Amino acid sequence: MSPYKLAAFFNVPALILTGVAFAATPSSSAALPSSSADRVTVLETKMALRDLWGEHVFWIRSYVLATHAHDESQSKTAETEVVANANALANSIAPFYGQSAADGLFKLLAGHWGAVRDYNTATLAGSKAGQDKAVVNLTGNAREIAKFLSAANPNLPEDVVFSLMAAHGGHHVAQINEVATHDFKAEAATWQTMRQHMYVISDAIVDALAKQLPGRFQAKA
């Protein structure tokens, strides 16, 4: 799949998530808070998860900009933060589904980052073959994430998750291409779309968690 076909997923509507529950069987009751004092509001959870997904795209953008500016210090710092953020994102599901699920998600997020990084490296090197290989890996990783979530919950259609993750991958690809060609006006538009897409994903996850495990959240926001 070409970068442009991936980018075609940009306009996946938020309504595609309507009625889809993010559900999985918790690995053990011990992983769940046992008192109402542990409960948080849906709004608080949404804001926390928005921050985490927002940091994901922020630090990858920082890495891309730094590498194209040949700023090794900034790129190393950004890469460290990308990995730390992936760990935080993965561990955010541990209280709900256990550490094993969190470890599985971290591996998938690491694969996502690796494919994005490879696409950026290939772009810097002017390697079309390298770009194409990275896109194949990015697309395969999106499918793996879709299978991971769909296997956990048959009510979460694999194609829905794949479309959302493909859109996200397409944003990364477009952003790297735009930075490489110094089309920063287009990159600014991509950045806005990317950020909003992160909110769609994170809010949908929290809404679905609240439906699946209502006892884990306070009744009112």
TORZA-744948 format. One line per field, with one value per residue: x, y, z of N, C-alpha, C in turn; residue number from 1. Coordinates in steps of 0.2 Angstrom, whole numbers. Layout:
<pts>
n_u = c(X; ...)
n_v = c(Y; ...)
n_w = c(Z; ...)
ca_u = c(X; ...)
ca_v = c(Y; ...)
ca_w = c(Z; ...)
c_u = c(X; ...)
c_v = c(Y; ...)
c_w = c(Z; ...)
num = c(NUM; ...)
</pts>
This chain:
<pts>
n_u = c(4; 3; 10; 1; -11; -13; -14; -26; -35; -38; -50; -58; -73; -78; -90; -90; -87; -98; -108; -99; -91; -77; -71; -65; -60; -56; -40; -39; -48; -41; -34; -42; -48; -54; -63; -74; -67; -57; -62; -64; -69; -77; -74; -62; -54; -54; -47; -35; -31; -31; -20; -10; -11; -9; 4; 10; 10; 15; 29; 34; 32; 41; 53; 54; 55; 67; 76; 76; 81; 94; 98; 105; 105; 92; 84; 88; 83; 69; 66; 68; 58; 47; 47; 46; 33; 25; 27; 20; 7; 4; 4; -7; -18; -17; -22; -35; -35; -24; -6; -1; -8; -5; 9; 8; 2; 12; 22; 16; 14; 27; 31; 24; 30; 42; 40; 36; 48; 57; 51; 53; 67; 70; 65; 73; 85; 81; 76; 65; 61; 64; 55; 43; 44; 43; 30; 22; 25; 20; 7; 4; 6; -4; -15; -11; -14; -27; -32; -28; -36; -49; -49; -49; -62; -76; -86; -79; -76; -64; -60; -64; -56; -44; -45; -45; -32; -25; -28; -21; -8; -7; -7; 6; 14; 11; 15; 29; 32; 29; 37; 49; 49; 48; 35; 27; 15; 6; 9; 6; -8; -10; -5; -15; -26; -21; -20; -33; -38; -32; -39; -52; -49; -45; -55; -66; -61; -62; -75; -81; -75; -81; -94; -92; -87; -94; -94; -82; -80; -85; -102; -106; -99)
n_v = c(-6; 11; 26; 36; 30; 25; 38; 41; 36; 46; 53; 45; 43; 50; 44; 31; 24; 23; 15; 4; -6; -6; -19; -31; -46; -44; -48; -53; -51; -45; -35; -25; -9; -9; -2; 12; 23; 22; 26; 35; 50; 49; 60; 64; 53; 53; 65; 62; 51; 57; 66; 57; 51; 62; 66; 56; 59; 71; 69; 61; 69; 79; 72; 69; 82; 86; 76; 79; 92; 89; 88; 80; 79; 84; 74; 62; 64; 66; 53; 45; 50; 46; 32; 31; 36; 27; 16; 21; 23; 9; 4; 10; 3; -8; -8; -11; -23; -30; -34; -42; -40; -26; -27; -34; -24; -14; -20; -20; -6; -2; -8; -1; 12; 9; 6; 19; 26; 20; 23; 37; 37; 31; 41; 52; 47; 46; 34; 26; 12; 9; 17; 11; -2; 1; 6; -5; -12; -4; -4; -18; -18; -11; -19; -30; -24; -21; -35; -39; -31; -35; -48; -48; -44; -48; -38; -27; -23; -29; -23; -10; -5; -7; 3; 15; 14; 14; 26; 34; 30; 35; 48; 50; 47; 56; 68; 67; 67; 80; 88; 84; 90; 103; 108; 116; 123; 114; 103; 109; 108; 95; 91; 97; 89; 76; 77; 79; 67; 58; 62; 57; 43; 41; 46; 38; 25; 27; 30; 18; 9; 14; 10; -4; -7; 0; 1; 5; 18; 35; 40; 52; 65)
n_w = c(0; -4; 2; -1; -2; 11; 17; 12; 21; 30; 32; 40; 48; 64; 69; 65; 76; 84; 95; 96; 107; 118; 124; 135; 143; 160; 166; 179; 195; 204; 198; 197; 204; 221; 228; 230; 232; 223; 211; 196; 187; 171; 163; 168; 166; 152; 149; 154; 146; 133; 135; 135; 122; 114; 117; 111; 97; 98; 102; 92; 81; 85; 84; 70; 65; 71; 66; 52; 53; 56; 70; 81; 95; 99; 92; 98; 111; 109; 104; 115; 123; 115; 116; 130; 132; 125; 133; 144; 138; 136; 149; 154; 152; 161; 174; 171; 163; 166; 168; 158; 147; 145; 142; 130; 122; 123; 115; 102; 100; 100; 88; 79; 81; 77; 63; 58; 61; 53; 40; 41; 41; 29; 20; 23; 17; 4; -1; -10; -10; 3; 9; 5; 10; 24; 24; 21; 33; 43; 39; 41; 55; 60; 57; 65; 78; 77; 76; 89; 97; 93; 95; 109; 111; 103; 99; 94; 79; 68; 56; 59; 69; 62; 51; 58; 64; 52; 47; 57; 55; 42; 44; 50; 39; 29; 36; 38; 24; 21; 29; 24; 11; 15; 16; 25; 28; 24; 32; 45; 44; 43; 56; 64; 60; 64; 78; 82; 78; 87; 98; 95; 95; 108; 116; 112; 117; 131; 133; 129; 138; 150; 147; 147; 160; 171; 185; 188; 187; 192; 195; 190; 179)
ca_u = c(0; 7; 9; -5; -17; -13; -17; -34; -39; -38; -57; -63; -78; -79; -96; -88; -86; -104; -110; -94; -89; -70; -72; -61; -61; -50; -36; -41; -52; -36; -31; -47; -49; -59; -67; -76; -62; -52; -65; -62; -74; -76; -70; -55; -50; -53; -42; -28; -29; -30; -14; -5; -11; -7; 11; 13; 11; 20; 36; 36; 33; 48; 58; 54; 58; 74; 81; 77; 86; 100; 99; 105; 103; 85; 81; 89; 78; 63; 65; 68; 51; 42; 47; 43; 26; 23; 26; 14; 1; 2; 2; -14; -23; -15; -27; -42; -34; -18; 0; 1; -11; -1; 15; 6; 1; 18; 25; 13; 16; 34; 31; 21; 35; 48; 39; 36; 55; 60; 49; 57; 74; 70; 64; 79; 90; 79; 75; 58; 61; 64; 48; 37; 44; 40; 23; 20; 26; 16; 0; 4; 6; -11; -19; -10; -17; -34; -33; -27; -42; -54; -49; -51; -69; -79; -90; -75; -74; -57; -60; -65; -49; -39; -46; -43; -25; -22; -28; -16; -2; -6; -5; 13; 17; 10; 19; 36; 33; 28; 43; 55; 48; 47; 28; 25; 8; 2; 11; 2; -15; -9; -4; -22; -30; -18; -21; -40; -39; -30; -45; -57; -47; -44; -62; -69; -59; -64; -83; -82; -73; -86; -100; -91; -85; -97; -92; -75; -81; -90; -108; -106; -92)
ca_v = c(0; 17; 31; 40; 26; 26; 44; 41; 34; 52; 55; 40; 47; 48; 40; 24; 21; 24; 9; -1; -7; -8; -24; -37; -49; -42; -54; -55; -46; -41; -29; -19; -6; -13; 3; 18; 29; 22; 27; 42; 51; 48; 66; 64; 48; 56; 70; 59; 47; 62; 68; 52; 50; 68; 66; 51; 62; 77; 67; 59; 75; 82; 68; 70; 89; 86; 72; 83; 98; 86; 90; 74; 79; 84; 68; 57; 65; 64; 46; 42; 51; 42; 25; 31; 37; 20; 12; 24; 21; 2; 3; 13; -3; -13; -8; -14; -29; -34; -32; -46; -36; -20; -29; -35; -18; -11; -23; -17; 1; -2; -10; 5; 17; 6; 7; 26; 28; 17; 27; 43; 36; 30; 47; 56; 44; 46; 28; 24; 5; 9; 19; 6; -7; 4; 7; -12; -14; 0; -7; -24; -17; -8; -25; -33; -20; -23; -42; -39; -29; -39; -55; -47; -42; -48; -33; -22; -26; -28; -18; -3; -3; -6; 9; 20; 14; 15; 33; 37; 29; 39; 55; 50; 47; 63; 73; 66; 69; 87; 90; 83; 95; 109; 111; 117; 124; 107; 100; 112; 106; 87; 91; 98; 83; 71; 78; 78; 60; 55; 63; 52; 37; 41; 47; 32; 20; 28; 29; 11; 6; 16; 5; -11; -8; 6; 1; 8; 25; 38; 40; 59; 68)
ca_w = c(0; -5; 7; -2; 0; 18; 19; 11; 27; 35; 34; 44; 52; 71; 70; 64; 83; 88; 97; 97; 114; 119; 129; 135; 150; 164; 168; 186; 199; 208; 194; 197; 211; 225; 232; 227; 232; 217; 205; 193; 182; 164; 160; 171; 162; 145; 148; 155; 140; 128; 136; 133; 115; 112; 118; 106; 91; 99; 102; 85; 77; 87; 81; 63; 64; 73; 61; 46; 54; 58; 77; 84; 102; 100; 90; 104; 117; 107; 103; 122; 125; 111; 120; 137; 131; 123; 139; 148; 135; 137; 156; 156; 152; 166; 179; 168; 160; 169; 165; 152; 141; 144; 139; 123; 119; 122; 109; 96; 100; 98; 81; 76; 81; 72; 56; 57; 61; 47; 35; 41; 39; 21; 17; 23; 13; -3; -3; -11; -8; 10; 11; 3; 15; 30; 24; 22; 40; 46; 38; 45; 62; 61; 56; 71; 83; 76; 78; 96; 101; 90; 98; 115; 111; 96; 97; 92; 73; 66; 51; 62; 72; 56; 48; 63; 65; 46; 47; 61; 51; 36; 46; 51; 33; 26; 40; 36; 17; 21; 32; 19; 6; 18; 15; 32; 28; 23; 38; 50; 43; 45; 63; 67; 59; 68; 85; 83; 77; 93; 103; 93; 97; 116; 119; 111; 121; 138; 133; 129; 145; 155; 146; 149; 167; 174; 192; 189; 186; 196; 191; 186; 177)
c_u = c(4; 6; 2; -12; -18; -16; -24; -38; -40; -45; -61; -67; -78; -85; -95; -88; -92; -106; -105; -91; -81; -71; -67; -62; -55; -46; -37; -44; -47; -33; -36; -47; -55; -64; -69; -71; -57; -55; -63; -68; -72; -72; -63; -51; -49; -48; -35; -26; -28; -23; -9; -5; -8; 1; 14; 14; 15; 27; 38; 37; 40; 54; 59; 57; 65; 79; 81; 81; 93; 103; 99; 103; 95; 82; 82; 84; 71; 61; 65; 61; 46; 42; 44; 35; 22; 22; 20; 7; -1; 0; -4; -19; -22; -20; -34; -41; -28; -12; 2; -2; -7; 5; 14; 5; 7; 22; 22; 14; 23; 35; 29; 26; 41; 47; 39; 43; 58; 58; 53; 64; 75; 69; 70; 85; 87; 77; 67; 57; 60; 57; 43; 38; 41; 33; 19; 20; 21; 8; -1; 3; -1; -16; -18; -14; -25; -36; -33; -33; -48; -55; -51; -59; -72; -84; -86; -73; -67; -56; -60; -58; -44; -39; -44; -35; -22; -22; -22; -9; -1; -5; 3; 17; 17; 14; 26; 37; 33; 34; 49; 55; 47; 40; 25; 18; 4; 3; 7; -5; -15; -9; -11; -26; -27; -20; -29; -42; -37; -36; -50; -55; -48; -51; -66; -68; -62; -72; -84; -80; -78; -93; -98; -90; -88; -95; -86; -75; -86; -96; -108; -99; -91)
c_v = c(6; 22; 35; 36; 26; 32; 45; 39; 40; 53; 50; 44; 45; 43; 33; 20; 20; 17; 3; -1; -9; -12; -29; -40; -47; -49; -57; -49; -42; -35; -24; -16; -9; -8; 9; 24; 28; 24; 34; 43; 50; 54; 66; 59; 50; 60; 67; 55; 52; 65; 63; 51; 56; 69; 61; 55; 68; 75; 64; 64; 79; 78; 69; 77; 89; 82; 76; 89; 95; 88; 83; 74; 79; 77; 62; 58; 64; 57; 43; 44; 47; 35; 26; 32; 31; 16; 15; 22; 14; 1; 6; 8; -8; -13; -11; -21; -33; -32; -36; -42; -30; -22; -31; -29; -14; -13; -20; -10; 2; -4; -4; 11; 15; 7; 14; 29; 26; 21; 34; 43; 35; 37; 52; 53; 44; 39; 26; 17; 5; 12; 14; 0; -5; 4; 0; -14; -10; -2; -14; -23; -15; -14; -29; -30; -21; -30; -42; -37; -33; -45; -54; -46; -43; -43; -27; -25; -24; -23; -11; -1; -2; 1; 15; 20; 16; 23; 37; 36; 33; 46; 56; 51; 53; 68; 73; 68; 77; 90; 90; 88; 102; 113; 111; 120; 118; 103; 102; 109; 98; 87; 92; 91; 77; 71; 77; 70; 56; 56; 58; 45; 36; 41; 41; 26; 21; 28; 22; 7; 8; 12; -2; -12; -1; 7; 4; 15; 29; 39; 47; 62; 74)
c_w = c(0; 1; 6; -1; 7; 20; 17; 16; 32; 37; 37; 49; 60; 73; 69; 71; 87; 89; 98; 104; 114; 125; 129; 142; 154; 166; 175; 190; 203; 204; 194; 204; 214; 229; 228; 227; 226; 211; 203; 188; 175; 161; 162; 167; 155; 144; 149; 149; 134; 128; 133; 125; 111; 112; 113; 100; 92; 98; 95; 80; 78; 84; 74; 62; 65; 68; 54; 47; 56; 65; 81; 92; 103; 98; 95; 109; 115; 106; 110; 124; 121; 115; 127; 137; 129; 129; 144; 145; 136; 144; 158; 156; 157; 171; 177; 166; 162; 165; 159; 146; 140; 140; 131; 119; 118; 116; 102; 95; 98; 91; 77; 75; 77; 65; 54; 57; 55; 41; 35; 39; 32; 18; 17; 18; 5; -6; -4; -9; -1; 13; 10; 8; 22; 30; 25; 30; 44; 45; 41; 52; 64; 61; 63; 77; 83; 78; 86; 100; 99; 94; 106; 116; 104; 94; 95; 85; 71; 61; 53; 65; 67; 53; 52; 63; 58; 45; 51; 57; 45; 38; 47; 44; 29; 30; 38; 29; 17; 24; 27; 14; 8; 16; 22; 33; 28; 30; 44; 50; 45; 53; 66; 66; 63; 75; 86; 82; 84; 98; 101; 96; 105; 119; 118; 115; 128; 138; 133; 135; 150; 154; 148; 157; 171; 181; 193; 188; 190; 191; 187; 185; 182)
num = c(1; 2; 3; 4; 5; 6; 7; 8; 9; 10; 11; 12; 13; 14; 15; 16; 17; 18; 19; 20; 21; 22; 23; 24; 25; 26; 27; 28; 29; 30; 31; 32; 33; 34; 35; 36; 37; 38; 39; 40; 41; 42; 43; 44; 45; 46; 47; 48; 49; 50; 51; 52; 53; 54; 55; 56; 57; 58; 59; 60; 61; 62; 63; 64; 65; 66; 67; 68; 69; 70; 71; 72; 73; 74; 75; 76; 77; 78; 79; 80; 81; 82; 83; 84; 85; 86; 87; 88; 89; 90; 91; 92; 93; 94; 95; 96; 97; 98; 99; 100; 101; 102; 103; 104; 105; 106; 107; 108; 109; 110; 111; 112; 113; 114; 115; 116; 117; 118; 119; 120; 121; 122; 123; 124; 125; 126; 127; 128; 129; 130; 131; 132; 133; 134; 135; 136; 137; 138; 139; 140; 141; 142; 143; 144; 145; 146; 147; 148; 149; 150; 151; 152; 153; 154; 155; 156; 157; 158; 159; 160; 161; 162; 163; 164; 165; 166; 167; 168; 169; 170; 171; 172; 173; 174; 175; 176; 177; 178; 179; 180; 181; 182; 183; 184; 185; 186; 187; 188; 189; 190; 191; 192; 193; 194; 195; 196; 197; 198; 199; 200; 201; 202; 203; 204; 205; 206; 207; 208; 209; 210; 211; 212; 213; 214; 215; 216; 217; 218; 219; 220; 221)
</pts>
